[in-house]
Amino acid sequence: MTLKGTAERWGWMSQALHWLIAVLILGLGIGGLIMGKLPKTPNYFWVYTAHKSIGISVLALAVLRLLWRLYVGAPKPIAGTPVWQERVANATHIMLYVLIFTIPLAGWLYDSARGLRTFYWFGLFEMPALVSPNETIRGIALEIHKLSFWALIGLVVLHAGAAFHHHLIQRDATLARMLPRNWFSSKS
């Protein structure tokens, strides 16, 4: 497997970033859903700080992934893919990127607007506040954070469903080319 990939499949860097971001977002989603139900104990604050730190990490990884994608490009569409499917896939990928950037930025904005204690990324360095304490911004940022999360869930279901449709129904290499070689037998 190559670092950059080929015209037929994603390289290992793209695959690693894709799956790492996916796993981190899954953890963030689960953590975010249970966070509000936790009693305000030291464990709550640990979970909250971990959620923020991992969210900032996803933002940084998403920047890296987008820059990498712009640098190396993407594999060409599978031969025979209808133009409408290519367009839907491209629009879905753009929206996934938009939401993957929006969610952590809105979370960071929410945290900044709350005006509570300083946030340290994994306890290592201080993250600057994006705004001064502001209840209006706090409320708007929280709603954007939550609504964007649910929109992301919907798009991820569409994205994964399309990948499995290609793999199980169309029997093409769409899913296999985002996985290490030989995970599935494929035409690539």
C-alpha positions in Angstrom: 0.0 0.0 0.0 1.3 3.4 -0.9 1.4 6.5 1.2 -0.5 8.6 -1.4 -2.7 6.0 -3.0 -3.4 5.4 -6.7 -6.0 6.2 -9.2 -7.8 3.1 -8.0 -7.6 3.2 -4.2 -6.8 5.4 -1.2 -3.3 5.4 0.2 -2.6 4.4 3.8 -2.4 8.0 5.0 -5.9 8.7 3.8 -7.2 5.4 5.2 -5.6 6.0 8.6 -7.0 9.5 8.9 -10.4 8.4 7.7 -10.7 5.6 10.3 -9.0 7.4 13.1 -11.4 10.4 12.7 -14.3 8.0 12.5 -13.4 6.2 15.7 -12.8 9.5 17.6 -16.1 10.9 16.4 -17.9 7.7 17.5 -16.3 8.1 21.0 -17.1 11.8 21.1 -20.7 11.1 20.1 -21.2 8.4 22.8 -19.4 10.6 25.4 -21.4 13.7 24.4 -24.7 11.8 24.8 -23.9 10.5 28.3 -22.1 13.7 29.5 -25.3 15.5 30.3 -26.6 12.7 32.4 -23.5 12.4 34.6 -23.6 13.9 38.1 -21.3 16.9 38.6 -18.4 14.9 40.2 -14.7 14.9 39.3 -15.5 12.2 36.8 -17.9 14.5 35.0 -15.2 17.1 34.7 -12.7 14.5 33.5 -15.2 13.3 30.8 -16.0 16.9 29.8 -12.3 17.8 29.5 -11.5 14.6 27.5 -14.5 15.4 25.2 -13.1 18.9 24.5 -9.5 17.6 24.0 -10.6 14.9 21.6 -12.8 17.3 19.8 -9.9 19.7 19.2 -7.8 16.7 18.1 -10.5 15.8 15.5 -10.5 19.4 14.3 -6.7 19.2 13.8 -6.9 15.8 12.2 -9.6 17.1 9.8 -7.5 20.0 8.8 -4.6 17.5 8.1 -7.0 15.2 6.2 -8.4 18.0 4.1 -4.9 19.3 3.3 -3.7 15.8 2.4 -6.8 15.2 0.2 -6.1 18.5 -1.6 -2.4 17.5 -2.0 -2.9 13.9 -3.3 -6.4 14.0 -4.7 -8.9 11.1 -4.6 -9.1 7.9 -6.6 -11.1 8.1 -9.8 -14.7 6.9 -9.6 -15.3 3.2 -10.1 -15.9 2.4 -13.8 -19.6 2.4 -14.6 -20.6 4.6 -11.7 -23.6 6.8 -12.7 -22.9 10.5 -12.8 -25.7 11.1 -10.3 -24.0 8.8 -7.8 -20.7 10.6 -8.2 -22.4 13.9 -7.6 -24.2 12.6 -4.5 -21.0 11.2 -3.2 -19.1 14.4 -3.8 -21.8 16.5 -2.1 -21.9 14.0 0.8 -18.1 14.3 1.3 -18.3 18.1 1.2 -21.0 18.1 3.8 -19.1 15.6 6.0 -16.1 17.9 6.0 -18.3 20.9 6.8 -19.8 19.2 9.7 -16.6 17.7 11.0 -15.2 21.2 11.1 -18.4 22.8 12.4 -19.0 20.5 15.4 -15.7 21.0 17.2 -15.6 24.7 16.3 -19.1 25.2 17.7 -18.1 23.3 20.8 -15.0 25.4 21.3 -17.1 28.6 20.8 -19.7 27.3 23.3 -17.0 26.5 25.8 -15.4 30.0 25.3 -18.7 31.8 25.6 -19.5 30.0 28.9 -16.6 31.9 30.5 -15.6 29.1 32.9 -12.1 28.0 33.7 -9.4 27.8 31.2 -9.3 24.7 29.0 -6.0 22.8 28.6 -5.8 20.4 25.7 -5.1 17.1 27.4 -3.6 19.1 30.3 -0.7 20.1 28.1 -1.4 23.6 26.8 -4.0 26.3 27.2 -6.5 26.7 24.4 -7.4 30.3 23.8 -11.0 31.5 24.2 -12.5 32.3 20.9 -14.9 34.9 22.4 -15.5 36.7 25.7 -18.3 35.2 27.9 -21.6 35.8 26.2 -24.9 34.0 26.9 -26.3 34.6 23.4 -23.3 33.2 21.6 -23.2 30.3 24.1 -26.7 29.3 23.4 -26.4 29.6 19.6 -23.1 27.7 19.6 -24.5 24.9 21.7 -27.5 24.5 19.3 -25.2 24.5 16.3 -23.0 21.9 18.1 -26.0 19.6 18.8 -27.8 20.0 15.5 -24.6 19.5 13.5 -23.9 16.3 15.4 -27.3 14.9 14.5 -26.9 16.0 10.9 -23.5 14.2 10.9 -25.1 11.0 12.2 -27.5 11.1 9.3 -24.8 11.7 6.8 -22.6 9.0 8.2 -25.5 6.5 8.0 -25.9 7.6 4.3 -22.2 7.4 3.7 -21.8 3.9 5.3 -25.0 2.7 3.7 -23.7 3.7 0.3 -20.4 2.0 0.9 -22.2 -1.3 1.9 -24.6 -0.9 -1.1 -21.6 -0.7 -3.4 -19.9 -3.7 -1.7 -22.9 -6.0 -1.2 -25.3 -5.1 -4.1 -23.1 -3.6 -6.8 -20.2 -5.7 -5.8 -17.6 -3.1 -6.7 -14.4 -2.0 -4.9 -15.8 1.3 -3.4 -15.6 0.0 0.2 -12.5 -2.2 -0.3 -10.4 0.7 -1.5 -10.8 2.5 1.8 -9.6 -0.6 3.7 -6.1 -2.2 3.8 -5.6 -4.6 0.9 -7.0 -8.1 1.2 -9.6 -7.2 3.8 -12.2 -8.0 1.1 -11.5 -9.5 -2.3 -12.1 -6.8 -4.8 -11.5 -5.7 -8.3 -8.8 -3.2 -7.3 
